[in-house]
Amino acid sequence: MVTNNSLKILSIESLNGQWIGKHKNYEIILAIKKNNKCSLEFRVTSSNEVENFNVECSIDNRKKPIRLL
């Protein structure tokens, strides 16, 4: 994966952790874990409503940009 600053290369392992984003009335949390495990959580920001998905995922580093499958 290439970042904007000085073409710094990141390792796939550096993607592990929680990634949080917002879209309209949702907070979206993607957690990338070891052993191809991922969880995706959608939170409605105006209420306490939460929807969770626990899945197996893989990261294809042969493509640019890197794909999350």
C-alpha positions as CSV (number, residue, x, y, z in Angstrom):
1,M,0.0,0.0,0.0
2,V,1.4,3.4,-0.9
3,T,0.6,6.5,1.1
4,N,0.7,10.1,0.0
5,N,3.9,11.1,1.8
6,S,7.1,10.1,0.0
7,L,5.7,6.9,-1.4
8,K,6.2,5.2,1.9
9,I,5.4,1.4,1.7
10,L,3.3,-0.1,4.4
11,S,3.2,-3.8,5.3
12,I,0.0,-5.7,5.2
13,E,0.3,-6.3,9.0
14,S,0.2,-2.6,9.5
15,L,-3.5,-2.7,8.4
16,N,-4.4,-4.7,11.5
17,G,-6.6,-2.7,13.9
18,Q,-9.7,-0.6,13.8
19,W,-10.6,1.7,11.0
20,I,-13.4,4.2,11.6
21,G,-15.3,6.2,9.1
22,K,-18.5,8.2,8.8
23,H,-21.1,8.3,6.1
24,K,-24.4,10.2,6.4
25,N,-26.0,9.0,9.6
26,Y,-23.7,6.1,10.2
27,E,-20.4,5.4,11.9
28,I,-18.7,2.5,10.2
29,I,-16.0,0.5,12.0
30,L,-13.9,-2.1,10.2
31,A,-11.6,-4.2,12.5
32,I,-8.9,-6.2,10.7
33,K,-7.5,-9.0,12.8
34,K,-4.9,-11.7,12.4
35,N,-5.8,-15.0,10.7
36,N,-8.0,-13.5,8.1
37,K,-10.7,-12.4,10.5
38,C,-12.6,-9.1,10.1
39,S,-15.6,-7.5,11.7
40,L,-17.7,-4.7,10.3
41,E,-20.0,-2.6,12.5
42,F,-22.6,0.0,11.4
43,R,-23.7,2.4,14.1
44,V,-26.6,4.8,13.6
45,T,-25.2,8.0,15.1
46,S,-28.7,9.4,16.1
47,S,-29.6,6.2,18.1
48,N,-28.0,3.2,19.8
49,E,-28.8,0.9,16.9
50,V,-25.8,-1.3,15.9
51,E,-25.5,-4.0,13.2
52,N,-22.4,-6.3,13.4
53,F,-20.9,-8.7,10.8
54,N,-18.0,-11.1,11.6
55,V,-16.4,-12.6,8.5
56,E,-13.3,-14.1,7.1
57,C,-11.4,-11.7,4.8
58,S,-8.3,-11.6,2.8
59,I,-6.1,-8.8,1.5
60,D,-4.9,-9.1,-2.1
61,N,-1.6,-7.2,-2.2
62,R,-1.0,-8.2,-5.9
63,K,-3.3,-5.5,-7.1
64,K,-2.8,-1.7,-6.7
65,P,-4.6,-0.3,-4.8
66,I,-4.7,-3.3,-2.5
67,R,-8.1,-5.0,-2.4
68,L,-9.9,-6.2,0.7
69,L,-11.9,-9.3,-0.3
